[in-house]
Amino acid sequence: MQGDGSGSSRRRQNSGRKLCFCRLDAKIRQAWTDKNPGRRFYGCPRYKEKNGCQYFKWVDVEDVRDRIEEQRSLIEQLHETISELAHNLERIQQEEEIVRDFQNLYV
């Protein structure tokens, strides 16, 4: 990863996404060559078209680890949000019950 500082900062800015030179999300594909069977790489989504940029970069272990860590962090944030929303819902339901009880007293 040395010498690839711009790629690592781009990765952080784009939440693990890689952009090809066309500024499109690079797609993860698999190589099926004798030298690299099953090895994953990022490629331009237009690589078969004339206007594709031929972007190519191997998916490195560090990329995968970073992506997993970002996903774990996102999952943790979503769990916190769900917990917060469940707590708010419970509080609102209790308040509604109090209002209904109060209304029943005066109806």
Secondary structure, 3 states (H helix, E strand, C coil): CCCCHHHHHHHHHCCCCCECCCCCECEEEECCCCCCCCCEEEECCCCCCCCCCCCEEECCHHHHHHHHHHHHHHHHHHHHHHHHHHHHHHHHHHHHHHHHHHHHHCC
